[in-house]
């Protein structure tokens, strides 16, 4: 049983420097419910309080997703257009053009449609609290399989 005020497992301090070369070499992950759409990424930090993923949406990609948790993101490079429908009735629609340096957030239950623009990946950092445990490899796993 964990000691302290929280009844769940405690997170610990971790620091991570993004490895662009490893991300470039990361395997593609097929997106559920989006036939033929793949993304790439790796789990930079995965603690009980938050999973932090460095992720690429590939050029020309268009897909839909629904969030089972709150998520904040930061665009590193590339750009996309995103349309977000907000719960509970999905009648509220918000559109945004995301470019490098943009911070944006999705509330739990939000549905989005993404369209990647331009000829480079839309690279971003995802902050997913609490950790959903997405099946991305870690940086150590990528390096063990020949990445950077």
C-alpha positions as CSV (number, residue, x, y, z in Angstrom):
1,X,0.0,0.0,0.0
2,X,1.4,3.4,-0.9
3,X,2.4,5.7,1.9
4,X,1.1,9.3,1.9
5,X,-2.1,11.1,1.3
6,X,-2.9,9.7,-2.2
7,X,-4.7,6.3,-2.2
8,X,-3.0,5.4,-5.5
9,X,0.5,4.7,-6.7
10,X,2.7,7.8,-6.4
11,X,4.4,9.3,-9.4
12,X,8.1,10.2,-9.2
13,X,10.2,12.9,-10.7
14,X,11.5,12.3,-14.2
15,X,13.1,14.6,-16.8
16,X,13.3,13.8,-20.6
17,X,15.1,15.5,-23.5
18,X,13.2,14.9,-26.8
19,X,15.1,12.7,-29.2
20,X,14.0,13.8,-32.7
21,X,16.1,11.1,-34.5
22,X,14.5,8.4,-32.4
23,X,11.1,9.7,-33.2
24,X,11.8,9.9,-36.9
25,X,12.7,6.1,-36.7
26,X,9.8,5.1,-34.5
27,X,7.5,2.4,-35.8
28,X,4.1,3.4,-37.1
29,X,1.0,2.7,-34.9
30,X,-2.3,2.1,-36.7
31,X,-5.1,4.2,-35.3
32,X,-8.2,2.2,-34.2
33,X,-11.4,3.1,-36.0
34,X,-9.3,4.9,-38.7
35,X,-8.5,2.4,-41.4
36,X,-5.2,3.1,-43.2
37,X,-4.2,5.9,-40.8
38,X,-1.0,5.5,-38.8
39,X,0.9,7.8,-36.4
40,X,4.3,7.5,-34.8
41,X,5.6,8.5,-31.4
42,X,7.2,7.4,-28.2
43,X,6.3,7.6,-24.5
44,X,8.7,10.1,-23.0
45,X,7.4,9.8,-19.5
46,X,4.7,7.4,-18.1
47,X,3.9,8.0,-14.5
48,X,0.5,7.3,-12.8
49,X,-0.2,11.1,-12.8
50,X,0.5,11.6,-16.6
51,X,1.8,10.0,-19.7
52,X,3.8,12.4,-21.9
53,X,4.0,11.3,-25.5
54,X,6.1,12.9,-28.3
55,X,4.0,12.2,-31.4
56,X,3.9,12.8,-35.2
57,X,0.8,13.0,-37.3
58,X,2.0,12.3,-40.9
59,X,1.6,14.6,-43.9
60,X,-1.8,14.3,-45.6
61,X,-3.3,12.5,-42.7
62,X,-6.9,13.1,-41.8
63,X,-8.7,11.2,-38.9
64,X,-11.1,11.3,-36.0
65,X,-10.5,10.7,-32.3
66,X,-12.5,10.8,-29.0
67,X,-10.7,11.6,-25.7
68,X,-11.2,9.3,-22.7
69,X,-9.2,11.7,-20.6
70,X,-8.3,15.4,-20.5
71,X,-5.3,16.1,-22.8
72,X,-3.1,19.1,-23.3
73,X,-0.7,19.4,-26.3
74,X,2.1,21.6,-27.6
75,X,2.9,21.9,-31.3
76,X,6.7,21.6,-32.0
77,X,6.6,21.7,-35.9
78,X,4.2,21.2,-38.8
79,X,0.6,22.3,-38.8
80,X,-2.9,21.1,-38.8
81,X,-6.5,22.1,-38.9
82,X,-8.6,20.7,-36.1
83,X,-12.4,20.7,-35.5
84,X,-13.5,19.8,-32.0
85,X,-17.0,18.9,-30.9
86,X,-17.6,19.3,-27.2
87,X,-19.7,17.1,-24.9
88,X,-22.2,16.5,-23.6
89,X,-24.3,16.9,-26.8
90,X,-21.5,17.6,-29.3
91,X,-23.5,20.6,-30.6
92,X,-20.6,23.1,-29.8
93,X,-18.0,23.0,-32.5
94,X,-14.6,24.7,-32.3
95,X,-12.1,25.0,-35.2
96,X,-8.5,25.9,-34.8
97,X,-5.4,26.2,-37.0
98,X,-2.5,24.7,-35.0
99,X,1.1,25.9,-35.8
100,X,4.4,25.6,-34.0
101,X,4.4,27.2,-30.5
102,X,0.6,26.6,-30.0
103,X,-0.6,25.1,-26.7
104,X,-4.1,23.6,-26.8
105,X,-6.3,21.3,-24.8
106,X,-9.0,18.8,-25.2
107,X,-11.5,18.0,-22.4
108,X,-12.5,14.5,-21.6
109,X,-15.1,13.3,-24.0
110,X,-14.2,15.7,-26.8
111,X,-14.3,14.4,-30.4
112,X,-11.9,15.8,-32.9
113,X,-11.2,15.7,-36.6
114,X,-7.6,16.4,-37.7
115,X,-6.3,17.4,-41.1
116,X,-2.5,17.6,-41.3
117,X,-1.4,20.4,-43.6
118,X,1.9,20.8,-45.6
119,X,4.6,18.3,-46.4
120,X,6.1,17.7,-42.9
121,X,4.7,15.8,-39.9
122,X,2.7,17.7,-37.3
123,X,5.0,17.0,-34.3
124,X,3.6,17.7,-30.9
125,X,3.9,16.7,-27.2
126,X,0.8,15.2,-25.6
127,X,0.2,15.5,-21.8
128,X,-2.4,12.9,-20.8
129,X,-3.4,13.0,-17.1
130,X,-3.9,10.5,-15.6
131,X,-1.8,8.1,-17.6
132,X,-4.0,6.2,-20.1
133,X,-1.1,3.8,-20.7
134,X,-1.1,4.2,-24.5
135,X,1.0,1.5,-26.1
136,X,3.9,3.7,-27.4
137,X,7.4,2.4,-27.1
138,X,9.8,4.2,-24.7
139,X,12.9,6.0,-25.9
140,X,15.0,3.1,-24.4
141,X,13.0,0.6,-26.4
142,X,13.4,2.6,-29.6
143,X,17.2,2.8,-29.0
144,X,17.4,-1.0,-28.2
145,X,15.8,-1.6,-31.7
146,X,18.3,0.6,-33.6
147,X,16.8,4.1,-33.2
148,X,19.2,7.1,-32.6
